[in-house]
Amino acid sequence: MMREDVIAQWVKIISRYPDNSFFFIARNYLGHITTPFHKPEIIERLTSFFLAPAIQEKIFSLLDDDDNMLISAVMLMDSPSKEDIQKFFSDRLSYVELHKKLVNLEERLIFVPSPNDMRNHISVNPLFHDELHRKAVAFYPLLGENPQHASVSVPDRPFIDGEFLKAFFNLMASGRIPHGNPLPQVDSTVYAKIFPAWEPDRLTRALRLLLASAGNTRIFTLHADKHVMIDKSRMTEILSLAPLHSFCLILAWMLSEKLAFSPDNIQSIQQSVNDFLSTAQKLVPLYKESLPKLITLCLHANGLDRHRIDPAVFQDILEISGAVVVDGNLVHMSAHVRTLLSQQELQQEPMPHGSRLIIDSDGILSYNNPSPAKAHDMVSLIADVRSIDTYVHYEMTRGSFRRARDMGISLENMLQGIEDAVGEGTVPRFLRERLTAWEHLYGEARIYDGITLACSERLSRIIEHVPALGIHIHTRISNNIYLMRRDTEPQWRKILEDAGADMMPASIGSSGMYKKTHATSTIGENHLRWNFTLPPRQNYLLCNVPLQSTYTHQDSSFLNSISATAKKMDLRGDALQEMESRITNKLVLVESQLVRDRLYSGILSASGFDYQGKLNLCKSAVGDASMVLELHLGGDTEDIMVVQAMEVIDATKKNAMLKAKIMPDGQERIIPISSIFRVRRERFSLF
């Protein structure tokens, strides 16, 4: 039994149709409409008609391959605009062909206007939605079937995994990747030794994309002296994500920077990446020309269609990151990503193979790649990366030790982290002694970044006796002189003001002028930030969609039977032409629809030497936004176009001209009616 909310949605949609479209539908399916009429009663009759199981069965039995293709597009793209549909099928259908098919599905009430946009967006009739989603929606009608001759072997290439990301963070923190605005050039030859498995060009593009999107991670802080600090807790949070989740996040960073999205859309980008990978897994290998279509479906399914994203940008990042491998005319899924998808599907943790850390006498720390051991994350924080290949190599240096201590990693934490990564062994004595010596050197000085507060004895007593100020004081330099935290200046000023020191001056700069000072800034602090710990969900639009539709053959026997019945009505001329058109276009579902009443006024087409008929059709379409003309121009080219008639010039003469807008671009053109071989009047849309 149909749900009441579905019926209510249908009633709301049909009641908002323009009158001429509404009564065309009513007369076609219900027959003669007597006057006076009551519109709600007609809607009730239409609802009962389309809810009848026999009628629905007949509608579904008449679906052909093109119907399935368009239904799949509209449902998977989640109520797209007509322009979106045209763009999606531009390589397969001309505008004239697509227009006919869309209007036909509107007349059959399979397509109705989207409840949120009654003019420009298409959705599937809610009365048929569930059945069509089960049996008509499929990927192959939209993307084409898999290449049957394709080799199962996939060219292997590295991808941006967790180890690559850790190495990138390490290079940023150590200053070995330059940063700034505008972005500096990245010379791949400098990093070829670190990433030997990567092709130089792809490596350069990957590093530049990551560098451009580094601000979106909110991991890095740029200090006044231009050195970079890492937010250890935020980095650890990112690296602790599931591998597939982390990979989707990386691609989302890159896409968000490339496409300049607002924060509200970032989660949708990550979801689109996840949808693409999960869907492509069961479709690959596929032809290269199908890849932009699959990307488009994923973007629409997540509400990103309104941003007019070029799928080529998405595709470029997929290739750079190593998610897909383009081999000639075929697209394969990376073997690495397939593994991540399988682990997610089976809810498996990565196998802990090769996770033992090896320490050489020269301070080189090595382990197998890939390694899921979380203990190795500490290595990337306390050492400098040397190479990422079959084995991962880091080196403990004085600079890396100092950087780790600046991040707040204590010597004890370093030693414990190394010991955890080594496994059953312990930290070698030489390394422990070396780190202990560096710790002694590091502790010989303390450098504070803060604001010097020199005050009176009265104010000093206030500072000493207000407990809330304790966390804002770096140290007491001498009597009445304190080093205050710069990052919490507004807070400690407010505390002092509340304690009675309401005449506190601004800071005095080196020039003697009062001014505010800022020592640090977060790279990308004005960029995007979102809850990246939220894992991508399973998209209801794309999950469980079969490869092939179960509606594969239309019921031609019914059309033959209904045509034979119509011939017995002894119709002539335009009435016969209209009846044949209704049957061919599958607008007749039961014999009771075979009535003599005309649905259209006047002739539908004129051709050849019928100059007056062509002229009358052109004149009848002028100013009617609901009608268009299909023009067949004679000559060698046999051009066919759909136009909106604007004006007939010199209509009383034999050389009358039609001024029209050519669809879909709206370009104006003046066409001699005598040069038109055939004119057919058609509906532009029912809504």
C-alpha positions in Angstrom: 0.0 0.0 0.0 1.3 3.4 -1.0 2.4 5.6 2.0 0.2 8.7 2.7 3.2 11.0 2.7 4.1 9.8 -0.9 0.6 10.4 -2.1 0.6 13.9 -0.5 3.8 14.7 -2.2 2.4 13.7 -5.6 -0.8 15.7 -5.0 1.3 18.8 -4.1 3.4 18.4 -7.3 0.5 17.8 -9.8 -1.6 20.7 -8.3 1.2 23.2 -9.1 1.3 22.3 -12.8 0.4 25.2 -15.2 -3.3 24.8 -16.3 -2.5 24.0 -19.9 -0.2 21.2 -18.9 -2.5 20.0 -16.1 -5.5 19.6 -18.5 -3.4 18.0 -21.2 -2.5 15.3 -18.6 -6.1 15.0 -17.4 -7.6 14.7 -20.9 -4.9 12.2 -22.0 -5.3 9.8 -19.1 -8.9 10.4 -18.0 -10.6 11.2 -21.3 -13.2 13.9 -21.7 -13.3 16.5 -18.9 -16.8 18.0 -18.4 -17.4 21.6 -17.3 -17.9 22.9 -14.7 -15.0 20.9 -13.2 -13.5 20.7 -9.7 -9.7 20.5 -9.9 -9.2 18.6 -6.6 -11.6 16.0 -7.9 -9.6 15.6 -11.1 -6.4 15.3 -9.1 -8.1 12.6 -7.0 -9.1 10.7 -10.2 -5.6 11.0 -11.6 -4.2 9.7 -8.3 -6.5 6.7 -8.3 -5.6 6.0 -12.0 -1.8 6.0 -11.4 -2.1 4.0 -8.1 -3.8 1.1 -9.9 -1.4 -1.9 -9.9 -2.3 -2.7 -13.5 -1.5 0.9 -14.7 1.8 0.9 -12.9 2.7 -2.5 -14.3 1.9 -1.2 -17.8 4.0 1.9 -17.3 7.0 -0.2 -16.2 6.6 -2.7 -19.0 6.9 0.0 -21.6 10.3 1.3 -20.4 13.0 0.9 -22.9 16.8 1.2 -22.7 16.8 5.0 -23.2 14.1 5.4 -20.5 16.2 3.4 -18.1 19.3 5.5 -18.9 17.5 8.8 -18.2 15.8 7.5 -15.1 19.1 6.3 -13.7 20.7 9.7 -14.3 17.9 11.6 -12.7 17.7 9.4 -9.6 21.5 9.0 -9.1 22.1 12.7 -9.7 19.3 13.5 -7.1 17.0 15.8 -9.0 19.4 17.5 -11.5 18.6 20.5 -13.7 17.8 20.0 -17.3 21.1 21.7 -18.2 22.9 19.1 -16.0 21.2 16.2 -17.9 22.1 17.8 -21.2 25.7 18.2 -20.2 25.9 14.6 -18.9 24.7 13.1 -22.2 26.2 15.6 -24.6 28.6 13.0 -25.9 25.7 10.5 -26.6 22.6 12.5 -27.5 22.0 15.7 -29.4 19.9 18.4 -27.8 17.0 17.5 -30.2 17.1 13.8 -29.2 17.5 14.5 -25.5 14.7 17.1 -25.5 12.2 14.7 -27.1 13.1 11.9 -24.6 12.8 14.2 -21.6 9.4 15.7 -22.7 8.1 12.2 -23.4 9.0 11.0 -19.9 7.3 14.2 -18.6 4.1 13.4 -20.6 4.2 9.8 -19.2 4.5 11.4 -15.7 7.6 9.4 -15.0 9.5 12.7 -14.6 7.9 15.5 -12.6 9.3 18.8 -11.4 11.4 18.7 -8.2 9.3 19.9 -5.3 12.1 22.4 -4.4 12.3 23.8 -7.9 9.2 23.5 -10.1 10.8 24.9 -13.2 14.3 23.8 -13.7 14.9 20.6 -11.8 13.6 17.1 -12.6 12.8 14.3 -10.2 11.0 10.9 -10.5 7.3 10.7 -9.8 7.1 9.8 -6.1 4.4 7.2 -6.9 6.9 5.3 -9.0 10.1 6.1 -7.2 10.7 3.0 -5.1 9.9 0.5 -7.9 12.0 2.4 -10.4 14.9 2.6 -7.9 14.8 -1.1 -7.5 14.5 -2.2 -11.1 15.4 0.6 -13.5 18.4 2.4 -11.9 21.7 1.0 -12.9 25.3 2.1 -13.7 25.9 0.4 -17.1 23.2 2.5 -18.9 25.0 5.6 -17.9 28.7 4.6 -18.0 28.8 1.8 -20.5 29.7 -1.8 -19.7 33.1 -2.9 -18.6 35.7 -3.5 -21.3 35.4 -7.3 -21.6 38.9 -7.6 -23.1 40.6 -5.6 -20.4 43.6 -7.2 -18.7 43.2 -7.9 -15.0 46.7 -6.7 -14.3 46.9 -3.2 -13.0 50.0 -1.0 -13.4 51.3 -0.6 -9.9 52.3 2.9 -8.7 52.7 4.5 -5.3 49.9 6.6 -3.8 49.6 9.3 -1.1 49.3 7.0 1.9 49.9 7.6 5.6 53.7 7.2 5.2 53.7 9.8 2.4 51.7 12.1 4.5 54.0 11.7 7.6 57.0 12.4 5.3 55.3 15.5 4.0 54.6 16.8 7.5 58.2 16.1 8.4 59.6 17.9 5.4 57.4 20.9 6.2 58.4 21.0 9.9 62.1 20.7 9.1 62.0 23.5 6.5 63.0 21.2 3.6 59.8 22.1 1.7 59.6 25.9 1.2 56.4 27.7 2.0 55.1 31.1 1.4 52.7 33.2 -0.6 52.8 32.9 -3.5 53.6 29.3 -3.5 57.3 28.5 -4.2 58.2 26.1 -7.0 58.8 22.5 -5.9 61.8 20.9 -7.6 61.1 17.2 -7.8 64.8 16.4 -8.2 65.4 17.5 -4.6 62.8 15.0 -3.3 63.5 12.1 -5.8 65.8 10.4 -3.3 63.1 10.6 -0.6 60.4 9.3 -2.8 62.3 7.1 -5.4 59.2 5.1 -6.5 57.3 8.3 -7.7 57.5 9.6 -11.2 59.1 13.1 -11.0 56.3 15.0 -12.7 53.6 13.3 -10.5 55.7 13.9 -7.4 56.0 17.6 -8.1 52.3 18.0 -8.7 51.4 16.0 -5.5 53.8 18.0 -3.3 52.5 21.3 -4.7 48.9 20.3 -4.1 49.6 19.2 -0.6 51.6 22.4 0.0 48.8 24.5 -1.3 46.2 22.7 0.9 48.5 22.5 4.0 46.5 25.3 5.7 43.3 23.2 5.5 44.9 20.7 7.9 45.4 23.3 10.6 48.5 21.4 11.7 51.2 23.9 11.0 52.1 27.1 12.8 54.4 29.6 11.2 56.5 31.6 13.7 57.9 35.1 13.2 61.3 33.7 12.3 59.6 31.6 9.5 60.2 28.2 11.1 57.2 25.8 11.1 55.8 24.1 14.2 53.5 21.0 14.1 50.4 20.7 16.2 51.3 17.2 17.5 47.9 16.3 18.8 46.2 17.3 15.6 48.7 15.4 13.5 48.3 12.3 15.7 44.5 12.6 15.4 44.7 12.6 11.6 47.2 9.7 11.5 45.0 7.6 13.8 42.1 7.6 11.3 41.3 4.4 9.4 43.5 4.3 6.3 40.7 4.8 3.8 39.2 7.6 5.9 42.6 9.3 6.0 43.1 8.9 2.2 39.6 10.4 1.5 40.6 13.3 3.8 43.8 13.9 2.0 42.0 14.1 -1.4 39.4 16.4 0.2 42.1 18.8 1.3 43.5 18.9 -2.2 40.1 19.4 -3.8 39.0 22.0 -1.3 42.1 24.1 -2.1 41.7 23.6 -5.9 38.0 24.5 -5.9 37.9 27.1 -3.1 35.0 25.6 -1.2 33.2 27.1 1.8 33.4 25.2 5.1 29.9 24.0 4.7 30.9 21.9 1.7 34.1 20.2 3.0 32.4 17.2 4.5 30.5 16.7 1.2 33.8 16.7 -0.7 35.2 14.0 1.5 32.0 12.0 1.1 32.2 12.4 -2.7 35.7 11.0 -2.7 34.5 8.1 -0.6 31.5 7.5 -2.9 33.7 7.6 -5.9 36.2 5.0 -4.6 33.5 2.7 -3.2 31.5 2.8 -6.5 34.4 2.7 -8.9 35.7 -0.5 -7.1 32.9 -2.5 -8.6 32.9 -0.8 -12.0 36.6 -0.8 -13.0 38.1 -1.3 -15.4 36.1 1.2 -17.3 36.7 3.4 -20.3 38.4 6.7 -19.7 35.5 8.7 -21.2 33.2 7.2 -18.5 35.3 8.5 -15.6 34.0 12.1 -15.6 30.5 10.7 -15.6 31.1 8.7 -12.5 32.7 11.7 -10.8 29.6 13.8 -11.8 27.3 11.3 -10.2 29.2 11.4 -6.9 29.2 15.2 -6.8 25.5 15.4 -7.5 24.8 12.7 -4.9 26.4 15.0 -2.3 24.8 18.3 -3.3 27.9 19.7 -4.9 26.4 20.1 -8.4 25.5 23.7 -7.8 29.2 24.6 -7.7 29.6 23.6 -11.4 32.7 21.6 -10.6 34.8 20.5 -13.6 35.1 16.7 -13.3 38.5 17.1 -14.9 39.9 18.7 -11.7 38.6 15.9 -9.6 40.0 13.4 -12.1 43.4 15.1 -12.1 43.7 14.8 -8.3 42.6 11.1 -8.4 45.4 10.4 -10.8 48.0 12.5 -9.0 47.2 10.9 -5.6 47.4 7.4 -7.1 43.8 6.5 -6.5 43.2 5.5 -10.1 45.7 4.4 -12.8 44.9 5.5 -16.4 46.4 2.9 -18.8 45.8 4.0 -22.3 42.0 4.2 -22.8 41.2 2.3 -19.6 40.9 3.4 -16.0 41.9 1.0 -13.2 41.6 1.2 -9.5 44.9 1.4 -7.7 45.8 -2.0 -6.0 46.6 -0.1 -2.8 43.2 1.6 -2.7 41.4 -1.7 -3.5 43.1 -3.1 -0.4 41.9 -0.2 1.8 38.3 -0.6 0.4 38.4 -4.3 1.2 39.5 -3.7 4.7 36.7 -1.2 5.2 34.1 -3.5 3.7 35.2 -6.4 5.9 35.9 -4.0 8.9 39.4 -5.4 9.2 42.4 -3.8 10.7 45.6 -3.7 8.6 47.8 -6.7 9.1 50.6 -5.8 11.6 53.3 -7.2 9.3 56.9 -5.8 9.3 56.2 -3.4 12.1 59.5 -3.8 14.0 61.7 -0.7 14.1 65.4 -1.3 13.2 68.0 1.1 14.6 71.4 1.4 12.8 74.6 2.5 14.6 74.6 5.8 12.7 71.1 6.7 14.0 69.0 5.6 11.0 65.6 4.3 12.1 64.0 1.9 9.6 60.9 -0.2 9.2 58.9 -1.9 6.5 56.4 0.0 4.2 53.5 -0.2 4.6 53.5 -0.6 8.4 50.2 -0.1 10.4 52.1 0.2 13.7 51.0 3.4 15.3 54.3 3.4 17.3 56.0 4.5 14.1 54.2 7.8 14.1 56.5 8.9 16.9 59.5 8.4 14.6 58.2 10.9 12.1 58.0 13.5 14.9 61.4 13.1 16.3 63.6 12.3 13.3 64.2 13.5 9.7 62.8 11.5 6.8 65.4 10.1 4.4 63.5 7.8 2.1 60.0 6.3 1.6 60.2 3.1 -0.4 60.0 -0.6 0.4 61.6 0.4 3.6 61.1 3.7 5.4 64.2 5.4 6.7 64.4 8.3 9.2 67.5 9.7 10.9 67.8 11.1 14.4 69.6 14.5 14.1 70.3 17.4 16.4 67.8 19.5 14.5 65.1 16.8 14.6 65.7 16.4 18.4 65.4 20.2 19.0 62.2 20.3 16.8 60.6 17.5 18.8 61.4 19.1 22.1 60.0 22.4 20.8 56.8 20.5 20.1 56.6 19.5 23.7 57.9 15.9 23.3 60.0 15.1 26.4 63.1 12.9 26.3 61.2 10.3 28.3 58.4 10.2 25.7 60.9 9.9 22.9 62.7 7.0 24.5 59.4 5.3 25.3 58.2 5.8 21.7 61.3 4.3 20.3 61.2 1.4 22.7 57.5 0.7 21.7 58.4 0.8 18.0 61.4 -1.5 18.5 59.1 -4.1 20.0 60.7 -6.6 22.3 64.1 -4.9 22.2 65.3 -1.8 24.0 66.7 1.5 22.9 70.4 0.9 22.0 72.8 2.4 24.6 74.5 4.7 22.1 71.2 6.3 21.0 70.1 6.7 24.6 73.4 8.4 25.5 73.2 10.6 22.4 69.7 11.8 23.2 70.6 12.4 26.8 73.5 14.6 25.8 71.3 16.6 23.4 68.8 17.0 26.2 71.5 18.5 28.4 72.4 21.0 25.7 68.8 21.8 25.0 68.2 22.6 28.7 71.1 25.1 28.9 68.9 27.9 27.8 65.2 28.8 28.0 63.7 31.1 25.4 60.3 32.6 26.1 58.1 34.2 23.5 55.9 36.6 25.5 55.2 40.2 26.6 57.3 41.8 29.3 55.1 43.4 32.0 56.9 46.0 34.2 54.6 47.3 36.9 54.4 49.1 40.2 54.6 47.4 43.6 50.9 47.9 44.0 50.1 46.1 40.7 52.7 43.4 41.5 50.9 42.6 44.7 47.7 42.2 42.7 49.4 39.8 40.2 50.9 37.7 43.0 47.6 37.3 44.8 45.2 36.6 41.8 45.3 32.8 41.2 43.7 33.1 37.8 46.7 34.9 36.5 49.0 31.9 37.2 48.5 30.1 33.9 49.2 33.4 32.0 52.7 34.0 33.5 55.7 32.4 31.8 58.1 33.5 34.5 58.9 36.2 37.1 62.0 37.9 35.7 62.7 40.1 38.8 60.8 42.3 41.3 57.8 43.9 39.6 58.8 42.4 36.1 56.9 39.5 34.6 57.0 37.7 31.3 53.3 37.2 30.3 51.9 34.9 27.6 51.4 36.6 24.3 48.7 34.2 23.0 46.4 34.9 26.0 47.0 38.7 26.3 43.2 39.6 26.1 42.4 37.2 28.9 45.0 38.4 31.4 44.3 42.0 30.6 40.6 41.4 31.4 41.6 39.6 34.7 43.8 42.6 35.7 41.0 45.0 34.7 38.5 43.2 36.9 41.0 43.3 39.8 41.2 47.1 39.6 44.0 47.7 37.1 41.7 49.4 34.5 44.3 51.8 33.1 46.6 49.2 31.5 48.4 50.7 28.4 48.9 48.9 25.1 52.3 47.3 24.4 55.2 49.6 23.5 57.0 48.6 20.4 60.7 49.2 19.5 59.8 52.5 18.0 58.2 53.7 21.3 54.7 53.7 19.8 52.0 51.7 21.4 51.0 48.7 19.2 49.9 45.1 19.3 52.4 42.5 18.5 51.8 39.1 16.9 54.6 36.5 16.9 52.9 33.6 15.3 50.2 32.7 12.8 48.7 29.5 11.8 49.3 28.5 8.2 45.9 28.7 6.6 44.3 30.2 9.6 41.6 31.8 7.4 41.2 28.6 5.5 38.8 25.8 5.9 38.3 23.7 9.0 35.9 20.8 9.6 35.3 17.8 11.7 37.6 15.4 9.8 37.2 12.7 12.4 33.7 12.0 11.1 33.9 9.0 8.8 32.2 9.0 5.4 28.8 7.4 5.5 27.3 5.0 3.0 25.5 7.0 0.4 21.9 5.9 0.0 21.9 7.1 -3.6 24.9 5.1 -4.8 25.0 2.1 -2.5 23.6 -1.2 -3.8 23.0 0.2 -7.3 23.2 -2.8 -9.7 25.3 -2.8 -12.8 22.4 -3.6 -15.1 18.7 -2.7 -15.0 16.2 -5.5 -14.8 13.8 -3.7 -17.1 15.4 -4.6 -20.4 12.6 -5.1 -22.9 9.5 -3.1 -23.5 6.1 -4.7 -24.2 5.7 -4.3 -27.9 2.7 -6.6 -28.1 0.6 -4.1 -26.1 1.5 -1.2 -28.5 0.6 -3.4 -31.5 -2.7 -4.3 -29.9 -3.7 -0.8 -29.0 -2.7 0.5 -32.5 -5.0 -2.1 -34.0 -7.9 -0.9 -31.8 -7.2 2.7 -32.7 -7.4 2.0 -36.5 -11.0 0.8 -36.0 -11.9 4.3 -34.9 -11.7 5.5 -38.5 -9.8 8.7 -37.7 -8.6 11.0 -40.4 -6.0 13.7 -41.0 -4.7 15.5 -37.9 -6.8 13.4 -35.5 -5.2 10.2 -36.8 -1.7 11.8 -36.7 -2.3 12.8 -33.1 -3.6 9.4 -32.0 -0.7 7.6 -33.7 1.7 10.0 -31.9 0.1 9.3 -28.5 0.4 5.5 -29.0 4.0 5.7 -30.3 5.0 7.9 -27.4 3.4 5.4 -24.9 0.8 7.9 -23.6 -2.0 5.3 -24.0 -2.1 2.7 -21.2 -5.7 1.4 -21.5 -8.3 1.3 -24.3 -10.5 3.8 -22.4 -8.0 6.5 -23.4 -8.8 6.0 -27.1 -11.2 8.9 -27.5 -11.9 11.2 -30.4 -11.3 14.4 -28.3 -8.2 16.3 -29.6 -5.5 17.1 -27.1 -3.8 19.6 -29.3 -5.4 22.5 -31.2 -4.4 22.8 -34.8 -1.9 20.8 -36.9 1.2 19.3 -35.3 3.6 19.4 -38.3 3.9 20.7 -41.9 6.5 20.0 -44.5 7.5 20.1 -48.1 5.5 22.4 -50.3 2.9 23.3 -47.5 4.3 26.8 -47.1 1.1 28.1 -45.4 1.0 25.2 -42.9 4.7 25.9 -41.9 3.9 29.6 -41.6 0.8 29.0 -39.4 2.8 26.7 -37.1 5.5 29.3 -36.7 2.9 32.0 -36.0 1.1 29.8 -33.5 4.3 29.2 -31.4 5.3 32.9 -31.2 5.2 34.1 -27.6 4.2 30.7 -26.2 7.0 29.7 -23.7 5.5 26.2 -23.3 6.0 25.4 -27.0 9.0 25.0 -29.2 9.4 24.2 -32.9 11.5 21.4 -34.3 12.9 22.6 -37.6 14.4 20.4 -40.3 16.4 22.5 -42.6 16.9 21.2 -46.1 20.1 21.0 -48.0 23.1 18.7 -47.7 23.6 19.2 -44.0 20.0 18.3 -43.0 20.3 20.4 -39.9 17.7 19.7 -37.1 17.2 22.2 -34.4 14.8 23.1 -31.6 13.9 26.8 -31.4 11.6 29.1 -29.5 9.7 31.3 -31.9 10.1 35.0 -31.1 8.6 36.7 -34.1 7.4 36.1 -37.7 8.6 38.9 -39.9 6.7 39.9 -43.1 4.1 37.2 -42.3 1.8 38.3 -45.1 4.4 37.8 -47.8 5.9 34.8 -49.5 9.4 35.5 -48.1 8.3 35.5 -44.4 11.2 35.1 -41.9 11.2 33.4 -38.5 13.1 35.1 -35.7 13.9 32.4 -33.1 16.2 31.5 -30.2 18.2 28.3 -30.9 18.1 25.9 -28.0 19.8 25.3 -25.7 22.2 28.3 -26.0 19.6 30.9 -26.7 21.4 32.3 -29.7 19.0 34.4 -31.9 18.8 33.7 -35.6 16.5 34.8 -38.5 15.5 31.9 -40.7 13.6 32.1 -44.0 10.5 29.9 -43.6 10.9 28.9 -47.3 14.3 27.3 -46.3 12.6 25.0 -43.7 11.8 21.6 -45.0 9.7 20.5 -42.1 8.3 22.2 -39.0 7.0 20.2 -36.0 5.4 21.9 -33.0 6.3 20.3 -29.7 6.0 21.0 -26.0 9.0 22.6 -24.4 8.1 21.2 -21.0 5.1 20.3 -19.0 6.4 22.4 -16.1 
